[in-house]
Structures are given as C-alpha cells and as structure tokens.
C-alpha cells in the first residue's frame, strides 16, 4: 500500500475487480493466525484505497481437511461477518 514493489502492482490489479475473494488457510499447520492474516490484508486494502476496502468480499476457509482446532474456523467466520 506504500507505493512500491509487487504489492503495489497487485493492488492496482485488484482495483479492477468487482469483488475480492479471500482464500484463508484455517489449519494450524502453517503456524499462522488466520484471523490476523485476514485483518492484515484488509488493512492493506484500506491503506491503499478506500474504494478497495469497500469492495464486496467473499471469504473462503481453506485446508478444512487439516482443521484440528474448530475455533480457528469459528473465529474467522465471526471476524468476516
């Protein structure tokens, strides 16, 4: 969102879309926090453009077959509302 690198080119590309589809890994295998990852992406969208932040979004939880902590999915579901 700061005008440099691949991220900037990606965000310019995303501006042309009608909606944003987020694929979010909810498994604990990667060691990442799926809710925090989702929030980070949305902060970047908002920092780049208010129009991007307001685009319709669909959030898809991935790696459900490796979901070992059901709360991870529920937490993402609550935040994505």
VOPA-283269 format. One line per field, with one value per residue (C-alpha): residue in three letters; z, y, x; residue number from 1; chain. Coordinates in steps of 0.5 Angstrom, whole numbers. Example, Ala and Ser with C-alpha at 12.3 -4.5 7.8 and 13.67 -1.06 7.14 Angstrom:
<recs>
residu	ALA/SER
c3	16/14
c2	-9/-2
c1	25/27
num	1/2
chaine	A/A
</recs>
This chain:
<recs>
residu	UNK/UNK/UNK/UNK/UNK/UNK/UNK/UNK/UNK/UNK/UNK/UNK/UNK/UNK/UNK/UNK/UNK/UNK/UNK/UNK/UNK/UNK/UNK/UNK/UNK/UNK/UNK/UNK/UNK/UNK/UNK/UNK/UNK/UNK/UNK/UNK/UNK/UNK/UNK/UNK/UNK/UNK/UNK/UNK/UNK/UNK/UNK/UNK/UNK/UNK/UNK/UNK/UNK/UNK/UNK/UNK/UNK/UNK/UNK/UNK/UNK/UNK/UNK/UNK/UNK/UNK/UNK/UNK/UNK/UNK/UNK/UNK/UNK/UNK/UNK/UNK/UNK/UNK/UNK/UNK/UNK
c3	0/0/-7/-8/-10/-12/-7/-11/-17/-14/-11/-18/-21/-15/-16/-23/-20/-18/-12/-7/-6/0/1/8/11/18/19/25/20/18/25/22/25/20/23/24/16/14/18/15/8/10/13/7/2/6/7/-1/-3/1/-5/-5/3/1/-5/-4/-1/0/5/4/9/6/9/13/12/17/21/28/32/30/34/28/23/28/30/22/21/26/24/17/18
c2	0/5/5/0/-7/-13/-11/-4/-7/-13/-7/-4/-10/-11/-5/-7/-13/-13/-17/-20/-27/-28/-36/-36/-42/-44/-50/-49/-53/-46/-43/-37/-34/-34/-28/-24/-25/-23/-17/-15/-16/-12/-6/-6/-5/0/4/3/6/7/4/-2/-3/-2/-8/-14/-19/-27/-31/-38/-42/-47/-53/-55/-63/-61/-57/-59/-53/-52/-45/-43/-43/-40/-34/-33/-33/-28/-23/-24/-22
c1	0/6/7/13/14/10/5/3/2/-2/-7/-7/-10/-15/-18/-20/-24/-32/-30/-25/-24/-20/-17/-15/-12/-15/-11/-6/0/3/3/0/-6/-12/-16/-10/-8/-15/-14/-7/-10/-16/-12/-7/-13/-16/-9/-8/-15/-22/-25/-22/-23/-31/-31/-35/-31/-32/-28/-26/-23/-18/-15/-21/-19/-13/-17/-15/-18/-25/-25/-20/-26/-31/-26/-25/-33/-34/-29/-31/-38
num	1/2/3/4/5/6/7/8/9/10/11/12/13/14/15/16/17/18/19/20/21/22/23/24/25/26/27/28/29/30/31/32/33/34/35/36/37/38/39/40/41/42/43/44/45/46/47/48/49/50/51/52/53/54/55/56/57/58/59/60/61/62/63/64/65/66/67/68/69/70/71/72/73/74/75/76/77/78/79/80/81
chaine	A/A/A/A/A/A/A/A/A/A/A/A/A/A/A/A/A/A/A/A/A/A/A/A/A/A/A/A/A/A/A/A/A/A/A/A/A/A/A/A/A/A/A/A/A/A/A/A/A/A/A/A/A/A/A/A/A/A/A/A/A/A/A/A/A/A/A/A/A/A/A/A/A/A/A/A/A/A/A/A/A
</recs>
